Each structure stands twice: as structure tokens, then as C-alpha cells.
Amino acid sequence: MTVSAPPPRGGPDDVPPADASWPDGLRPEAGAGTDAAEPEEDTQEARAAQRELVAHTPGFIFGEAASFGGSVVAGAQHGVSAGGSARDVFLGGKTEIHHHGTATAEYASGEIPEQRLDALAAVFAEGPSFAAALARLREERVLVLAGAHSTGRHAAALMLLHRLGAPAVHALSAETGPANLAAQLTAPGGYVLRDLPLSRNRPLRDTHLYAARDRLAKTGGHLVVTVENSPFLPGVTPCPWEPPDAAAVLRAHLADLREDPDDGAGLLALGPVRDFLARDAHRPAEAARFAAEVARYDGSEQAAARLADFGHAAVEQQCRDWLGDPESTLRDKAFLISLAVFDQAPYVLAAELADTLFVHFQRLQHPEQPPEIPVFGLSAETRLERARAEGELRTEETDWGPVPQFTARFKKETTPRVLLGEVWTGHPSARPALVAWLRELARDRRPVVRTRAAAAAALLARADLPSAMALLIDGWAVSKAFGPRVTAANTLTLAQLLDAPVVLRLLTQWCTDGHWARRWTAIRAFGLLTPLRPDLAGPALSALAASARAGGSSKTESKNLVDSTALLLSVGTRRGEMLSELVRLLHHDTASVRALALAAFVRSCDNAEEGALVEWYADTGMYEADSARDLATLWRTALGDRGHTRGALNALHTWVRLAEHRADVAQALELLLPALVVTADDRKRLGHELAGLRAPDGGPRPPVADRLLALLTPSTPDPSRS
């Protein structure tokens, strides 16, 4: 049974039908196009846009970005903050919690069979950080082992306890909450807690580990907790896990699988094996599977062919075969492409939007026939099996809480990137349909769909930037409507993470472009990009200052400029550098640049989300003399500037209210406040605000405000009396 597809929606690049359902703040105005005048519209706040981007960025971007020398670090959705090398890429924000069963008051645990530990020890290859982790575990008894997904963290945790000679190793349930951790450590021996799910509301704190260490000291035990790289570890210094190289894993497994251990060197010298090891870094599990193939090698041509087909070349050939197979239907190919875009996303999205792409393919190949979509077809399991993919039931965090979703992903993690690149560069005749489909995805009301469209376009831009710019990105960028513009900003942000050519230069030029929408797009892209690539904070601020110097065309563009600049103050250990640069801009000869520095600083201060500037200052900044001085200078200037006094006082309210619940913030404010009082007017202004401060529910002034008022006594020199 088939049904006729509806007529194509919309017309030009980014104009949806008039009755399309759009989320608040994303509905485009009629006649969206490339007019020079900018419409005033409600646009998504920059921090929310960044949370959306990092929450839905797909795994194939993570892997590609990491392949350029960066490390993929899961971070908070408000803007990731972390240190690292100048080439580090910081992505994250999406917390996936895998539940298997119903949570109960008692958490299941059990002893891992000794035979399993012995079998693992026989093939285990130490990574470069194993020795340091072992030393820390021996000394501290509790170790948090943090690393990327599928890098062998769990195997390393078991072997750490095994090397310490633990008489028994107990596996704790991942449902064991951080606060309940110590209570589970009742028996002597070792404990491992695998992939503890953490979130903003469920962090693992240093106090949890102190309690666990005290309990283990009494029993003589040790504990290893494995987590993905996470910002939700307040006070905890995790041990970074680096996996062993594929050659070491291969040697260890061959020594165990082959009867003659001396023939391992000969097998490693085989051409297909050398090719496998020379390609991109392989996960330990993949190297172990390849070792099983190598161990079967008997010198025959068939065995050599199996080895040659195992790695990346096999993926590339498979993608070519899929797309070039005349027996494969258009619907099958549309599903493969859609699955590549929605890899590790809910299966229903890949299936639903595959049919949309199928309609575009039908119209392209058979324009004389009305498109038809089969209502029923193969089961999800069969479609995934044919695509060499697999499904998994996961619990995904949403705005309404955790929701179970059946997600799908290719078994080979490089498949999405290879497949999309092959469609774009190897089958240019498919471009019109692919472009129309991606434009349609960019107008979808679901954030994950819009973000995946941007991620796919970013990969296409890395493969062929001029075509991607002409057919997709520039059309989005010059739209009157907010949705396409933010998709363009997301695309350019992710393309820069992938080191697509000339993107940084393009964004810098667009910041002063003659078209307001290109300026808006570039400004937003710099705000999204810099917290993910801290090494670009300096060039980004220079470009944003140049945009301010050139002058904007409306309040909307000015707000976007301030919001994006404020995001530069969420750049981890470079926050001190950014404060220094903003102080430098206070002395700029252009009033609009000085105003940008103050407005961005005030905007960043008026934020109490996790990882905000106030939290960084309480944790780190107040202990750094230069940062403390620069922060005080910016506060003092903002409070004394007529255009920013009210906003700065509101931001101070935010800090004081946060200090009610955090002693470190209260201490930071007590150290900061005297530096803000230089004149009698300063004391009068701050005293009036603190005296009038009330609890959010209208209750009495909070005690922390009284303590701060006490610091504003006349003991501070009064220049008016000198």
C-alpha cells in the first residue's frame, strides 16, 4: 500500500509555508529573503542556543573533531569550561543515562568471577596513563577514571584492582548514587562502579569520595569509579584515561590466541595489518576484534582479503557499494543517508525523515510521477541489519525529564562521515534532492533535527566548501528568519571544529559585512565557537570588537553582539585572559567598543547557571591577582557608567543571592566588595542596593547582605573629606 506524498512545502531556500508550526522565537516573517533591512524579532538567547548545539551535536562530529588533535570532553550545556592544549575541542552537554531495570532502595552489586579477571589479564594492554593511575589508587584508595566513550575504561578499572592484589572485585550498580556510594563499601576487597551517570543535579563531589575513602581505610579496600569526561565533578581531580595504542592491544591478543607466541611479529608485519595500524586510532574493542581476524590468518588469499577488508577501506567501499548498487531502491538509499545524519539519535527520526528524503529523490529522478511513500515495510531490526547498524534502548534527557528512546547507530563509527562525503562528492546528481532536504530539516521545529542538519552541512563544507556555501550556508545566513541564520551559525561553528578551510577567515570578514544578516550569523557563530575552542578566544574578541566599531543596524544585532561576546567569558582557564582583554577594550578610542566590553561583562555576571563567571571567580579567579584586579576594574567601571549602572547592580543582586547558598561565593564577594569602593558615591550606591535587597519571595534581607553592608563602613577612606 502506498500513499501519494504531499506537494513540496515552501519555496525558496528558507521560506516555510505560512501555517508551519514553529517554536516560540523561531517563526520567520513572511517574505524571508535577502533584503537589506533587518526585521526586529524575538531570537533565541545565545546561551540557550549554545546548550542546544552541544546537546545535539552528533557523534560523527565528535570523532572527526578529535581526529584533528583535540580531545572530546563532555561539558555542561551552558558553555563548556575546561583547560587543555590550544588544539583541544570541548564538546558536550548531552547527558545520556542508561537505565536497565527499575531503581530500588537497595543497589545490586556482586563479585566478579576470578576466571573473568584472569582472562582479561591475559590480554590486557596498559595504556600510557595506567601506571600513574595505579600509583594514585594505591595511595588514595579511591580513583575516578575519566575518559572518552569506548576507550577501555572499565577493563582498566578491573585491571587496576587486579594488579593491587584485591582478594575479590565487586561490581557496583550504576544506579548507586554518589551520596549512597560509601554505604555500599561493606566488604573487604576492590570495588568498581562502571560509567556512573552524572548531571548538574547529580554531581560526584569530593565529599562523596572522602566518605568512601574513610570506609575503605577501615576494610583495606579500593574503589575505581569510571565516568565519561564530565564537568560534574566539583572538587574532584579525576585521573584521565588514555587507551593503549592498537598495536599493543593487537600484540596482547595475538599472544593469547596463537599457540606459537613467536609468530606474532610475522603477523604484525603483514601488509593489511600494517595498513590497519597506520590508519586512524582504533578503539581497544575494535583492535581486539581485528586481532581475532589476524589470529585466523593461514596464509591464504581469502584470509588476506578478510584482513584487507576489515578497516577503513572496507567502510569506504561499503558506502560506495550502497550508493551505487542498482538493485538497491531509492528508499533504501534515503534511509542510509538519513541514518548517517541521525546516527546515535532516535530511530524514528532517521526513519521518518528518510521518507522525506525519498520523496525528494523521487521528484528528482521521476519528475513526471507523483511521489509515493509505502506505508508499511521492513521492520526496524531488518532495516538496521541491512545498514550494518544496531539499535539500543536508551534513556535520554529532555526538557520534561528522562524519556526512553530506541536509538540507532552504525556499527562502524566512521560510516556517517564517509557516507555523507561519498554522497556529496561522488554523486553530484543527488545534490539537488540532498540540498532541498537539508533546507527542510533546518526549518524543523525540533532542535535535534535542526542541529543535525547543521552538522551534516558542516561535513559537506569540509568536503567541498564552495558548493556548501553556495547551495546551503550563505542562503541560510542571509535569511530574515532567525531559524535559518542560527543553522548557518551552527554549521560554520561545527565546520571550524572540523578544520574546514578558511572558515575562520570567512567569519572574521562577515563580522563587518555589508549585509546585516551575515554579520549576525558570524557574531553568533563566534559566540558558539569560542567556548568549544578556547584557543580562538583572542581572534573572536578582535572580530567582535571590529563589528562593534563598524556599528550595527538595530537593537537585535547589538543584543546578539553583546550575548556572543559574553559567551567568551565562559572559556575555562582563559577567562582570566578574556577579562584582561575586556579591560584593554575599556581604553579603546571607539565608544561602541568600550560599551561592548562593559555590556558583555555585565551580561556574563548576571548569570547564576552552573559554570557561570561568578562560580569561576569563587573557585579560581579570586586567588589570581591579575584576574581579581581586572574583575574589580570591570565591576567598578560598569557600576560608575550611567549606561550600565542598573544592569551591574542587578548582576550584583545575582551574586549576592547565590552567596546565600554558597560559602565560597560569599567569601569571594567579601574580598571583592572593598575593591569596588573608591569614592563616597560608590559606598552610597552599593549600600543603598544592599540595604534594599530582599529575598525573591519578598522576605527580609538575607544575612549575607548584612555582612556585606558591614564592609561598607566609614573605615573605608572617604576622598570627599581629604
N, C-alpha and C positions, 0 to 999 in steps of 0.2 A: 504494500500500500504506500502511495506517495501523495504528497500534498504540494500544490504549487507554492513557490516561495513568494513572499510579498515583494512589491516593487522596491527598487533601491531607495534607501532613505537619504534625505539630504541632497545637496547639490555640490557646491564647491567644497574645497578641502575640509573646512571645519564648520560648516553650517548645518546643524541638525534640523529635523522638522520642527515646526512651531510647537507641536504638542509633546515633544520629547520630555521625558521625565528626568529632571536634573536635580542634584543635591543642592542644598542651600549654598548660595555664593558662587555656584558654577554655571548658572543659566546664562547662555550668551544672549546678547541683544540681536534683534533682527538685523539682517544685512551685514553680518560679520564679514570682514574682509581686510583690506589694507589701507583704509582711509587714514589720513594723517592725523585727524583729531582723535584724542583718546577719550573713550566714554568713562564716566565715573561709575564704578561698580563695586560691590562688596566682594573682596577677594579673600582667599584662604590665608590665614595668618602664617607667617614664614615658619615658625617653629612647628606648627601643625603640618605644614607641607613637608618639612624635613622628616617628621615622625612617620608620615605616610610613605615617603620614599624609602626610608631604610627598613620599614616594616615589611614592605612587599617586594624589595629587590630580590630577584631570583638567585638561586644557587649558581647558575652558569655565569653570572656576573661576578659572584664571589670568587669562583675558581679562576676565571680569566684575570681578574684584578690581582689576585695573589700570585699568578704566574709571572707578573712583571716585577716581582721582588718585594711585594707588600705582604702584610700579614692580615688575615681577615679576623677581626676582633668583634665579637658581639657586643653591642653597646646599647645604651638607653635610647629610646626613640626621640627624646627631646633634643638630641645632638650628642654625639659620642665624644667623650673626652678621654684621651689616653696619650701616653708618651710613645716614643719609639723612634725609629730611624726616619730620615726625611722621605723615604720612599714608602712608608707604611700607609696602608689603606685601612681605614677604620669604618666598618660597616656593621650594622646590626639593628637591634631594636625589636625584632620579632621573636617573641618567646614562645617556643613550641613545647607544650607539656604533654608528654606521652603517658597516658593512663592505661593501665591494663588491669582492670578489675575495680572493685569498689573499695574506697578508702574505709578503713576501720580504725577503732581506737588503738588496737594493738597492731604493730607493724611487723610483717613477716620477715624473718631472717633465718639463715641456715648455714651449716658448714659446707664449704665447697669440697667435693671429693678430692682426696690426695692424688688419685690417679690423674685427674684432670690437670692439677697443678704440675705434676711431673711431666705430663705430655706437653704442656705449654713450655715448661722449662727447657725441654729438649730442642725446641725450635725457636726459642725467643732470641731476638737480636736487640741488644741495648741501643737506645738512641743516644745522641750526644749529651742529653741532659740527665741521663739515667743515674750516673754516679753522683752528681750533685743532689738529685732527689733522694737517693738512698742515704746520703750523709745527713740531709735535713731531717728525714724521717727518723733516723736512728737517734738524733739529738732531741728533736721536738716532739716525737711520738705522734703528732698529728700533721698530715700533709694534705694540702689542697693542690691537686694536679690539674692544671688548666691547659687546654689545647683545642685545636680545631676538630671538627667532626671527622670521625673515621681515621684517626691518626694513631690508634692503638693505645689510647689512654688506659682503658680497662685492663688490657693484658699487662701493661707496665705496672699498674697498681698491684695486680696479683703477684707479679714477679718481685716487686719491692718487698712485699711481706714475706714471700718465699725466701728471698736472699737474707732477710733478717732472722730466718730460722723460726718463724712463728709456728708453734705446735699445731695450730689449726687456724684456718682463714674463714671468717664468717662473712657472708654477703648480706648487707642490709638492704631493705626495700627502699626504692627511690621515693616512696610516699612518706618516708621518715622526714619530718620537718626539721629545720635547723634547731628549733627550740627543744625538740624531743631527742636530739642526737645523743647527748650524754647518757640519757636513761637507757639506751639500747646496749651500752657497752658493759655488759654484766659479767661476761666470761673472759678468762684469760685467752690470749692469742691475738691474731690480727683481724681487722675489720676493713671491708671495702664497701663504700657507698658509691654506686655507679651512676654517673650522669644526674646528679642532684639538680632538679629544675629550680631555677632561681628567677625572681622577678622583683619589681620595685616593692611589692608588698610582701615579698618572701625572700629577704636577703640572708646571706650567711655572714654573720658578724664575727668579729674577733672574740667576743664574749662567749659565743657558742663553742668556739674551739678551745677557749680556756677551760670551760666546764668539762669538755670531752677529755682534755689533757689531764685534768685532775683525776678523773675517773680512771683513765688508762694507767696513770702512775701507780695507782693502788693495785691494779691487776697485772702490771707489767706488759700491757698490750700496746698495739699500734693501730692507727686508723689512717686510711687513704680515702679521700673524697675526690672523685673526678667530676669536673664541670667543663662545659664549653667556656671559652673565654668570655667573661661576663663583667659588667660594671657593678653588679650587685654583691660585692664582697667588701663592705665597709670595714676598714681596719685590718683586713686580711692581705697578706702578701703571698699570692699563690706561686707555686713552682711551675714555670712554663714548660710544657711538654713538647719536645721536638721528636718526631718519629725517626726511626732508623732509616738509612737510605735503602733503596730497593735491592741493591746488590748484597747488602748484609742479610736482609731477610731471605733473599734467594739462596745464599750460601747455607744459612742455618737450616732451611727446609730441605735442601738437597742432601745435606749431610745426614738428615734423619730419614729421608725417603729412599736413598740409594744404598744398596748393600755394600758397594765399594766406595768408601768416602773419598778415595783418591781420584775418582773420575769427575769430581765437582769442578776442578779447574778446566778440564776439557769442555764440559758442558757450558761453562760461563764464557768460553771463547767462541762458541757458535755464533755465526752472523746474526740470526734472529734474536738471540739473547742479548748480544751487544747493542743491537738496534733498540730493543725494548728498554734497556738500561739508559741509553743515550737520550731517549725522549723525555717528555715532561715527568716531573716527580710522580711516582706512583704511591698510592696508599699501601700500607702494610698488607691489608687483606687482598688487594689486587696482586701484589708481588707474591703472596703465598699461593694464590690460585695459579699464577704463571709458573711457579715452582713445580706444582703438580704436573703441569703440561711438560715442563722440561724433564722432570724425572721419568716420564713415559717415553722419552726420546730413544729410538732404537736405530737411528741412522738412516731410516727410510725417507723417501721423498714425501710421503704422506705426513710423517712426523715433523719434518722440516716445515711443511706447509702450515701445519697447525700452529707452530711457533710463530711463523711469519704473520699469520692472520690474527694473532692474539691482541696486539696492541693498537696503537692509534691508526695505523694504516687500515686496519680492519674496520674501524669506525668510519673512516672516510669512504672506503669502498662500499660499506653497507649503506651509507647515506646516498651515494651515487646510484646504487642499485635500486633503492627505494624510489627515488625520484625518476629514474629512467626506465623503470620496469613497465613495459607496455601492457602487461596483464593486470597491473595494479590500477584500481579505479581512482578517479579524481577525489572521491570521498575519502578513500584510504590515505591518499597523499595529503589532503587537507587536514586529516586527523594527526598525521605525523608532525606537520608544521605547527599546528595548534598545540600539540603536546610539547613541542620544543619551546614554545613561548611560555606555556604554563607548566613547565617541569617543576615538580615538587609543590604544586598547587592542587586545589580540589579537582578531582577527575571531572566533575560535572561541568566545570568551566571549560576545560580542554575539549570535552565532547560537544557542548553547546556551541561554542564559538568556532569549532571545526566546521560545523554545518553552515555557519555564516560564511566562512572562507570558501566552502564548497560551492555555495551559490555564486560567489564572485568568479570562481574558476569556471563554472558552467556558463555564465554570461560571457566570459572571455572566449571560451572555446566553441560554444554553440549559441551565438547571439540570436539566432533565428528561433530558438526553442525556449519556452518558459522554463525556468529552473524548477526542479522538483527535489524535495528532500524526503527520503524514506523515513517513515515514522518509526518503524521498528527495524532492528538489525541485529548485528552480533552483540553478544554480551560484553560487558566491560572487561572481564577477565580475558576473553578471546582477543579483543582489540589490543589490549596491553601486551599479551603474549606475542602477537604478530609484530608489535612495535618494539619487541625486546625491552619491555618496560615492566614495571611491577607496581602494585598498589599497596597501600598501608593505611589503616585507620588511625588517625591522629587526632588529638585534641588541640585545637587551635584557639588562641586568644582572640576575642573580638571585642567590640565596644560594649557588648552585652554580657560578656563573660565567656568561659570556655565552651566551645562547640565541637562535637565530633565531626570530622570530615574524612572522607575517603580520598586520599591524595595519591597522585600517580607520578612516577619519575622513571626516566630511562635508567637502565642498569649501568650503562657506561656514562659517567658524568660529563664527558666531553661531547656527547651526542648533540645536545641542543645547539651549542656553538657551531659545530661542524655542519649540522643540517641547515641551519639558517644561512650560514655563509654560502653553502652549496646552492640553495635556492636563489639567493641574491646574485651571485656571480656566475653560477653555472647554468642557470635557466632564466635569462633575462626576459624571455617571453612571459614569464609568470609575474613580472613586476607590477603591471597594472592592477592585477587582482590583489596582490600582496599589499600594495600601497593603499588601495581602497579599503582593505580590511583593517590595516593598522590605523588608518584615519578614523574608521568606525570605532575601533577599540578605544582610541583616545577620547571619544565622546561618551564612553560608557559611564554610568553613574557609580560603578563600583571602583573604589580606589585600587584594588589589586589588579583589575583589568587595565586601568589607565597606566599604572606603573609598569606592568608587563609590556604594554605597547611601547613605552619609552625605553625599556631595557632591550627589547628586540631591535628597535631603531638604532640604539647605541651600538649594538653589534654590527648592524648593517653599515653604520657610519665608519666603523673601524675597517670593514672590508672594502668600502667604496664611499669615501666621504662626499665627493662632489655629487654623486647621484642621490645619496641620502639627504643631503642638504636641499637639493633642488626639488626632490619629489615629496619630502616629508617635513624636515625640520624647519626650513625657512617659512613654509606655509603656516605651520603651527605658530611660529614665533611672531608673525605679523598679524595674527588674528586679533580682532577686537575682543573676542570672548576670552575669559580667563582660562577655561579648561585647556584649550589647545596651547596657550602660552606656557602654562606650567608643565605641560607634557614636553614642550620643546626644552624648557629649562632642565627637567629631569633627564631628558635624552642627552643633552650636552654634558650634564654632570656625570652621568654614567659613562659616556664616551671618553671623558677625560680620565676617569678611573681606569679605563681600559687602554689609556695612552693612545687614543686615536690621534692622527696627525693634526696639527695646527689648531686644535680646539681652544687651547688657552689663548692663543693669539686672536682667534676669532671673538672670544668672549670679551677680551680687552678692548678690541675695536668696537664691538657692539655697545659697550658701556657709554660711548659718546656718539652713537649712530644717529643719523638724522630722523629715523623712524622711532617714535616713542615706544612701540611695542617691542622692537628689537632691544632697545635699552632696558625695558622692563624685564625681558627674558634673560638677558645677560646678568643683570643685577641679581635677580632671583637665583640664577644658576651659581653665581659666586657664593651667595649665602648658603646654598645647599651643599656646595662642594667643599668649602674650606674646613668645616668640622670633620669631614671624611678624609681630607688630605691636608693635614696641618702644615706641610711644607709650602703650601700655596697661600698661606695667610697673608704674607707680605705683598706679593703681586696682586692678590684680591683687594686688599685695602687700598693700594695705589690706584687700581682701576675704579673702585667705587668712589674714591676721592675725586678722580678725574671726572666722573659722571656728575658729582655734586658741583664741581667747578663749572662744568658746562651748563648746568641749570636744567631742571626738569620742567615738564609741561603741565603738571597737575598735582593735586594732593595725593592721588592714588600712587603716582610714580614716586613721589617724595616718601610716602609711607613705606613703599617697597624698598627704597634705598636704605632707610633707617633700619627696617626689620632685618634686611640682609646683612648690613654692617654689624648689627647687634649679635648676629649668629657667630661672627668672628671671635666673640668673647666666650665661645664655648669650645675653644680649640685646645683643650687639655693643657699640657705643660707649656704651651705657647701663649697662654693667657697673659702672662707677665709681659711678653713681647708686645702683644696687642695693646695692653694698657699703655706701655711706653710710646707706641706709635700714635695712639689717640692723644696723649699729652703733647706729642710733637705737632699734631694737627691743630691743637689749640692756638699755636703761634703762626698758623698759615695766614697768608695775606688775603685770602678769599673768605668772606664772611660765611658763605654757604658751606664751605669745608669745615670751618670751626663749628658751625651749627650741627653738621652731620656728626662730628665726633661727640658732641655733648648729647644729642638726641639718642644716638646709638648706645652710649654709655647708660643713660637713664633707662632706656628700654630694657637693656640687659639686666640692670639692677632690679627692675620691677618685675621679678620673676622668682617664684619660690618652688619651681619644679625641681625634681632631683637633678643634680649636676649643674644647677644654676650658678651664677657668678658668686653669690653670697656663700654658697656651700664651698666652692673652691677657695674663697678668701679665708673662711674659717678653718679649712683643712690645711691650706698651704700658704696662701698669699700673705697672711699677717706675719708669717715667720720669715718672709723675704723682704729685706729692707727696701729694695728698689720698687718692688710691686706695691708694698704698703704705702710708700711715698707717692707713687703715681696714682693709686686709687684715691688717696686723700686729696690730691690735687684735682682730680676729675670731680669728686664729690663737692669740694669747696667751690669750684668754678660753676658747676651746674646749679648749686644752691644760690649762688650770687648772681646768676644770669636771669634776667627778667623772663626771657622766653622759656626757661626750663626749670625755674624755681618750683612751681607747683608740681610738675612731674617728678622732680627729685625728692620733694617732700613725700609724695605718695610712695615712691620707691623706698624711702626710709621707713615708712609705715610697714611695708612688706618685710623689711629686715627685722624690725622690732617684733612683729608678730611671730616671725619664725624663731626669734630668740626666746620666746616664751616656752618653746618645746625643745630647743637645742642649746645645751650649755656652751658648746664651742662657738656658736653664733653669738650668744650673749657676750662671751669673753672678747670676741673679735670686735663687736660694737663698742665695748667699753674701752678698747685700745684705740679704736678709730675716732670716736667722738671728740676727744680733746684736740685732735689734729684738724678738726673742722671749725674750731672756734678761734678765730683770729681777731675779730672785732666785736664790739658790743652788739652790733646788729646781728652778727652770726649767733651770739648767745641768745639774744632775744627771739630770733626766728626759730631756732631749734627748741628752746624752752617752751615757746608757745605751742608748737606742734606736739611735743611730748606730753605737755600738761593736758592738752585736749584729746589725746588719744584714748579711745575706748575699745573694749572688746568687740569683735564682729557682731555679737548679739546685743550690743548696746550696754553691756555691763560695765563695771568700774574699770578704771585704768589698770592695765596689767602691772604686776610688781616689777617686771624688768624695766618698764618705762620710768618707774620711780627711781630705780638705781641709776639709770642714765641721766635723769634730771639732777641727781646729786652730783654728777660730774660737771654740771654746768654752773657751779657755784662761783661767786665773785673771785675765788682764788685764782682764776684764770686772768692774766694781765688784761686790763681794760685800756686799749690805746686812747680812748676818748679822755682819759684822766692824765695822760702823760704830757 
